[in-house]
Amino acid sequence: MLIDLKNDLATKTPKDIYHKYLLGQNVWYFKEHLKSPDPSKAYDEFKYYISNGLDIHFNNIAIIGSAKTGLSFSPRKKLRPFSSESDLDIVLVSQKHFNRFWNAYSEMYYRQIPFEEYQEVYKSIFKRFISLKNPTEKHKDIKEWVKTVNPFVKDLQQFFGIAQDINYRIYD
């Protein structure tokens, strides 16, 4: 698959790459890394678990990045293969959750409450997503998220055999 991807990147249109590698149920992580006998079913179960636990529609959940394709599409990572140091990046599309965190970060900004990830939040929030990698716990809504997600992530790792850190991006 990795050789095919490299060839396709050199010969196919961006639209073809998007459809072939970034859409759909074909997730490199479940097929190649975990060697699931039915990777599509495993991915569905993974999404269903997240959907139930975080109250987000099943179709609004996706694995992205090198766990999806086996290679990182980030220009600075130069098609680096997924490795034991890689994270599992999950997209959650939820206007409810996005607005909750937008409001929390806005409130902290206007109340001049310092938080370490300000630069990271600033870079992403105006692109209409929020990355919740090591979020501050200086706001009640973010504390509540951490309290819900930390044990949930451990369960995901245990039930699905995931050794990697799990990161969430919440889109509007």
KEVEXNU-609404 format. One record per residue: residue number from 1; z, y, x of N, C-alpha, C in turn. Coordinates in steps of 0.05 Angstrom, whole numbers, plus 5000, padded with zeros to 4 digits. Each point is the difference from the previous one (the first is absolute). Layout:
REM KEVEXNU-609404
<r NUM,<Z,Y,X>,<Z,Y,X>,<Z,Y,X>>,
...
This chain:
REM KEVEXNU-609404
<r 1,<5000,4976,5016>,<5000,5024,4984>,<5000,5025,5017>>,
<r 2,<5015,5000,5023>,<5002,5024,5016>,<4973,5007,5013>>,
<r 3,<4986,4979,5009>,<4973,5005,5012>,<4982,5011,4978>>,
<r 4,<5001,4989,4976>,<4984,5010,4978>,<5006,5030,4994>>,
<r 5,<5025,5006,5000>,<5008,5028,4995>,<4989,5019,5021>>,
<r 6,<5003,4992,5026>,<4989,5017,5021>,<4970,5004,4998>>,
<r 7,<4986,4978,4993>,<4971,5002,4996>,<4993,5018,4976>>,
<r 8,<5015,4996,4978>,<4995,5015,4976>,<5005,5030,5005>>,
<r 9,<5021,5007,5015>,<5006,5028,5006>,<4977,5013,5015>>,
<r 10,<4986,4984,5016>,<4978,5011,5016>,<4974,5002,4984>>,
<r 11,<4998,4984,4978>,<4974,4998,4987>,<5000,5009,4970>>,
<r 12,<5023,4999,4987>,<5001,5006,4971>,<5008,5028,4994>>,
<r 13,<4994,5008,4976>,<5008,5027,4991>,<5030,5001,4995>>,
<r 14,<5012,5024,5000>,<5029,5002,4993>,<5006,4988,4973>>,
<r 15,<4982,5005,4981>,<5004,4989,4973>,<5000,4970,5000>>,
<r 16,<4982,4987,5015>,<5000,4971,5002>,<5026,4989,5013>>,
<r 17,<5009,5014,5021>,<5025,4992,5013>,<5023,5002,4980>>,
<r 18,<5001,5022,4986>,<5022,5005,4980>,<5000,4977,4979>>,
<r 19,<4977,4993,4990>,<4999,4979,4979>,<5007,4973,5011>>,
<r 20,<4990,4994,5024>,<5003,4973,5011>,<5029,4996,5010>>,
<r 21,<5011,5020,5014>,<5025,4995,5014>,<5025,5013,4987>>,
<r 22,<4997,5022,4987>,<5023,5015,4990>,<5007,4995,4971>>,
<r 23,<4981,4992,4984>,<5005,4994,4972>,<5005,4970,4997>>,
<r 24,<5012,4992,4978>,<5002,4972,4993>,<5024,4986,5011>>,
<r 25,<5000,4974,4995>,<5022,4983,5005>,<5000,4987,5028>>,
<r 26,<4979,5004,5015>,<4998,4988,5027>,<5018,5015,5019>>,
<r 27,<5023,4989,5006>,<5020,5013,5017>,<5003,4982,5025>>,
<r 28,<4992,5011,5023>,<5002,4986,5025>,<5028,4988,5005>>,
<r 29,<5020,5016,4994>,<5028,4992,5006>,<5007,4973,4987>>,
<r 30,<4993,4997,4974>,<5007,4976,4986>,<4982,4976,5009>>,
<r 31,<4975,5006,5005>,<4981,4979,5007>,<5004,4991,5029>>,
<r 32,<5000,5018,5019>,<4999,4993,5028>,<5028,5000,5013>>,
<r 33,<5017,5019,4994>,<5026,5002,5013>,<5020,4980,4988>>,
<r 34,<5002,5000,4974>,<5019,4981,4987>,<4987,4973,4994>>,
<r 35,<4974,4998,5002>,<4985,4975,4995>,<5007,4988,4973>>,
<r 36,<5001,5018,4980>,<5005,4991,4973>,<4978,4982,4990>>,
<r 37,<5007,4978,4986>,<4980,4982,4990>,<4983,5014,4978>>,
<r 38,<5011,5019,4986>,<4986,5015,4980>,<5007,5030,5003>>,
<r 39,<4987,5013,5020>,<5007,5027,5007>,<4998,5020,4976>>,
<r 40,<4981,4996,4983>,<4996,5018,4977>,<5024,4998,4981>>,
<r 41,<5009,4976,4995>,<5023,4995,4983>,<5025,5011,5013>>,
<r 42,<5003,4996,5026>,<5024,5011,5014>,<5001,5030,4998>>,
<r 43,<4977,5013,5003>,<4998,5029,4998>,<5007,5009,4972>>,
<r 44,<4990,4986,4980>,<5007,5006,4972>,<5030,4998,4995>>,
<r 45,<5012,4979,5010>,<5029,4996,4997>,<5016,5022,5014>>,
<r 46,<4990,5008,5023>,<5012,5021,5016>,<5000,5027,4984>>,
<r 47,<4976,5006,4989>,<4997,5024,4984>,<5016,4999,4974>>,
<r 48,<5001,4977,4988>,<5015,4996,4975>,<5030,5005,5005>>,
<r 49,<5010,4990,5023>,<5028,5003,5007>,<5006,5030,5004>>,
<r 50,<4983,5014,5014>,<5004,5029,5004>,<4998,5015,4973>>,
<r 51,<4980,4993,4984>,<4996,5012,4974>,<5026,4998,4983>>,
<r 52,<5011,4977,4999>,<5025,4996,4984>,<5023,5015,5013>>,
<r 53,<5003,4999,5026>,<5023,5011,5013>,<5000,5031,5001>>,
<r 54,<4977,5012,5001>,<4998,5029,5003>,<4988,5014,4976>>,
<r 55,<4995,4985,4979>,<4989,5011,4975>,<4974,5016,5005>>,
<r 56,<4981,4986,5013>,<4974,5012,5006>,<4979,4979,4990>>,
<r 57,<4979,5010,4987>,<4980,4982,4990>,<4988,4983,5022>>,
<r 58,<4996,4975,4994>,<4989,4980,5019>,<4975,5010,5014>>,
<r 59,<4982,5013,4985>,<4974,5009,5012>,<5004,5025,5017>>,
<r 60,<5023,5012,5001>,<5006,5024,5015>,<5015,4993,5026>>,
<r 61,<4997,4976,5009>,<5013,4991,5025>,<4979,4987,5018>>,
<r 62,<5000,5007,5025>,<4981,4988,5019>,<5011,5000,5028>>,
<r 63,<4992,4980,5015>,<5005,4999,5029>,<4977,5015,5013>>,
<r 64,<5006,5016,5020>,<4980,5015,5015>,<5003,4995,5030>>,
<r 65,<4983,5012,5015>,<5002,4999,5029>,<4993,4974,5012>>,
<r 66,<5010,4995,5024>,<4992,4976,5015>,<5009,4974,4986>>,
<r 67,<5021,5001,4983>,<5008,4976,4985>,<4978,4993,4979>>,
<r 68,<4985,5019,4991>,<4979,4996,4980>,<4975,4988,5014>>,
<r 69,<4993,5011,5023>,<4974,4993,5013>,<5003,4983,5026>>,
<r 70,<5023,5001,5012>,<5004,4987,5026>,<4997,5019,5023>>,
<r 71,<4988,5023,4995>,<4996,5020,5020>,<5008,5027,4989>>,
<r 72,<5010,5018,5017>,<5007,5027,4991>,<4975,5017,4999>>,
<r 73,<4996,5014,4978>,<4978,5019,4998>,<5007,5028,5011>>,
<r 74,<5024,5004,5008>,<5008,5025,5011>,<4985,5006,5025>>,
<r 75,<4986,5024,5002>,<4985,5006,5023>,<5016,4999,5026>>,
<r 76,<5025,5008,5000>,<5015,5000,5024>,<5009,4972,5009>>,
<r 77,<4998,4981,4982>,<5008,4972,5006>,<4976,4983,5008>>,
<r 78,<4976,5011,4997>,<4975,4987,5010>,<4997,4971,4992>>,
<r 79,<5002,4994,4975>,<4997,4973,4989>,<5020,4980,5012>>,
<r 80,<5023,5009,5006>,<5021,4983,5011>,<5007,4978,4979>>,
<r 81,<5001,4975,5009>,<5006,4978,4982>,<5029,5001,4990>>,
<r 82,<5004,4989,4977>,<5027,4997,4989>,<5016,4983,5020>>,
<r 83,<5025,5008,5005>,<5017,4986,5019>,<5028,4997,4989>>,
<r 84,<5017,4988,5015>,<5028,4997,4992>,<5014,5027,4999>>,
<r 85,<4990,5020,5013>,<5012,5027,4999>,<4989,5016,4977>>,
<r 86,<4980,4990,4986>,<4988,5015,4978>,<5018,5000,4975>>,
<r 87,<4997,5021,4984>,<5015,5002,4975>,<4982,4990,4977>>,
<r 88,<5013,4994,4978>,<4985,4994,4976>,<5001,5025,4983>>,
<r 89,<4977,5013,4995>,<4999,5025,4986>,<4991,4995,4971>>,
<r 90,<5015,5010,4982>,<4995,4996,4971>,<4996,5027,4987>>,
<r 91,<4979,5002,4984>,<4994,5023,4984>,<5011,4995,4972>>,
<r 92,<5015,5020,4990>,<5010,4999,4972>,<4989,5025,4987>>,
<r 93,<4986,4997,4978>,<4989,5022,4985>,<5018,5004,4976>>,
<r 94,<5016,5021,5000>,<5019,5005,4979>,<5006,5029,4998>>,
<r 95,<4989,5013,4979>,<5006,5028,4996>,<5030,5005,4996>>,
<r 96,<5013,4981,4986>,<5029,5003,4996>,<5015,5001,5026>>,
<r 97,<4995,4980,5018>,<5014,5000,5025>,<4992,5023,5018>>,
<r 98,<4974,5006,5001>,<4991,5022,5017>,<5013,5026,4992>>,
<r 99,<5001,5006,4974>,<5012,5025,4991>,<5030,5000,5006>>,
<r 100,<5013,4978,4998>,<5028,4998,5006>,<5006,5008,5029>>,
<r 101,<4983,4990,5018>,<5004,5006,5029>,<4990,5028,5006>>,
<r 102,<4979,5009,4988>,<4990,5027,5003>,<5023,5019,4993>>,
<r 103,<5012,4996,4977>,<5022,5017,4991>,<5024,4999,5019>>,
<r 104,<5006,4976,5009>,<5023,4997,5019>,<4995,5015,5026>>,
<r 105,<4977,4997,5012>,<4994,5014,5025>,<4997,5030,4995>>,
<r 106,<4989,5008,4978>,<4998,5029,4994>,<5028,5012,4997>>,
<r 107,<5018,4986,4986>,<5027,5009,4996>,<5014,5003,5027>>,
<r 108,<4997,4980,5018>,<5012,5001,5026>,<4989,5024,5016>>,
<r 109,<4974,5004,4998>,<4988,5022,5015>,<5011,5027,4990>>,
<r 110,<5000,5004,4974>,<5009,5026,4990>,<5030,5004,5003>>,
<r 111,<5015,4978,5001>,<5029,5003,5005>,<5006,5000,5030>>,
<r 112,<4979,4999,5016>,<5002,5000,5029>,<5017,4978,5011>>,
<r 113,<4996,4976,4989>,<5014,4976,5009>,<4981,4988,5022>>,
<r 114,<5009,4999,5024>,<4982,4989,5021>,<4998,4970,4998>>,
<r 115,<4976,4990,5006>,<4996,4971,5001>,<4980,4994,5022>>,
<r 116,<5006,4978,5014>,<4985,4994,5024>,<4970,4995,4996>>,
<r 117,<4993,4989,4977>,<4972,4992,4996>,<4983,5023,4988>>,
<r 118,<5010,5025,5002>,<4986,5023,4988>,<4971,5001,5008>>,
<r 119,<4993,4998,5026>,<4972,5001,5009>,<4983,4978,4987>>,
<r 120,<5011,4976,4999>,<4985,4977,4988>,<4995,5005,4970>>,
<r 121,<5021,5010,4986>,<4997,5005,4972>,<4980,5023,4995>>,
<r 122,<5003,5020,5016>,<4982,5023,4998>,<4971,4993,5003>>,
<r 123,<4994,4983,5020>,<4972,4991,5005>,<4988,4984,4978>>,
<r 124,<5017,4985,4986>,<4989,4982,4979>,<5002,5010,4972>>,
<r 125,<5020,5015,4994>,<5005,5007,4972>,<4978,5017,4987>>,
<r 126,<4987,5016,5016>,<4978,5016,4990>,<4974,4984,4998>>,
<r 127,<5000,4976,5010>,<4978,4982,4997>,<5005,4982,4975>>,
<r 128,<5021,5006,4986>,<5009,4987,4975>,<5011,4972,5005>>,
<r 129,<5012,4995,5023>,<5016,4976,5003>,<5025,5006,5016>>,
<r 130,<5019,4983,4997>,<5025,5002,5014>,<5005,4974,5014>>,
<r 131,<5004,5001,5026>,<5007,4976,5016>,<5030,4998,5002>>,
<r 132,<5010,4977,4991>,<5029,4997,5000>,<5008,4980,5022>>,
<r 133,<4994,5007,5025>,<5008,4985,5023>,<5025,5013,5011>>,
<r 134,<5022,4987,4999>,<5026,5012,5009>,<5006,5026,4986>>,
<r 135,<5000,5001,4974>,<5005,5025,4986>,<5029,5010,5003>>,
<r 136,<5003,5026,4998>,<5026,5012,5001>,<5016,4991,4975>>,
<r 137,<5026,5001,5002>,<5016,4993,4977>,<5017,5024,4992>>,
<r 138,<4988,5024,5002>,<5014,5024,4994>,<4995,5010,4971>>,
<r 139,<4986,4984,4985>,<4995,5006,4972>,<5006,4976,4983>>,
<r 140,<5011,5004,4976>,<5009,4978,4983>,<4976,4982,4993>>,
<r 141,<4977,5011,4994>,<4977,4983,4992>,<4990,4983,5024>>,
<r 142,<5001,5011,5023>,<4991,4985,5024>,<5021,4979,5007>>,
<r 143,<5026,5007,4997>,<5021,4980,5004>,<4997,4976,4981>>,
<r 144,<4994,5007,4975>,<4996,4979,4980>,<4977,4982,5007>>,
<r 145,<4978,5012,5009>,<4976,4984,5009>,<5008,4981,5023>>,
<r 146,<5013,5011,5020>,<5008,4983,5023>,<5019,4978,4991>>,
<r 147,<5018,5006,4982>,<5019,4980,4989>,<4985,4978,4985>>,
<r 148,<4978,5006,4987>,<4984,4981,4985>,<4982,4984,5019>>,
<r 149,<4987,5015,5018>,<4978,4988,5016>,<5010,4984,5024>>,
<r 150,<5022,5007,5013>,<5009,4985,5023>,<5005,4971,4994>>,
<r 151,<5016,4993,4980>,<5004,4972,4994>,<4974,4987,4989>>,
<r 152,<4984,5016,4986>,<4975,4990,4989>,<4981,4992,5023>>,
<r 153,<4999,5016,5021>,<4982,4994,5023>,<5010,4974,5013>>,
<r 154,<5026,4997,5003>,<5010,4975,5012>,<4992,4976,4983>>,
<r 155,<5002,5003,4974>,<4991,4978,4982>,<4970,4994,5004>>,
<r 156,<4984,5021,5001>,<4971,4997,5004>,<4995,4985,5026>>,
<r 157,<5014,5008,5021>,<4996,4987,5026>,<5008,4970,4999>>,
<r 158,<5022,4995,4987>,<5009,4972,4998>,<4982,4983,4982>>,
<r 159,<4995,5010,4976>,<4984,4984,4981>,<4971,4995,5008>>,
<r 160,<4989,5019,5015>,<4972,4998,5007>,<4996,4994,5030>>,
<r 161,<5021,4996,5015>,<4998,4993,5028>,<4990,5023,5017>>,
<r 162,<5006,5024,4994>,<4990,5024,5014>,<5020,5008,5021>>,
<r 163,<4991,5001,5025>,<5018,5007,5022>,<4998,5030,5007>>,
<r 164,<4978,5013,4991>,<4995,5028,5007>,<5017,5019,4983>>,
<r 165,<5004,5024,5011>,<5011,5022,4985>,<4981,5006,4977>>,
<r 166,<5011,5008,4977>,<4984,5008,4977>,<5003,5030,4995>>,
<r 167,<4977,5013,4999>,<5000,5029,4995>,<4985,5006,4974>>,
<r 168,<5010,5020,4986>,<4987,5008,4975>,<4988,5028,5002>>,
<r 169,<4977,5003,4988>,<4989,5027,4995>,<4997,5002,4970>>,
<r 170,<5011,5021,4989>,<4999,5004,4972>,<4980,5023,4994>>,
<r 171,<4979,4993,4985>,<4979,5019,4992>,<5004,5010,4972>>,
<r 172,<4991,5024,4995>,<5001,5012,4973>,<4982,4985,4982>>,
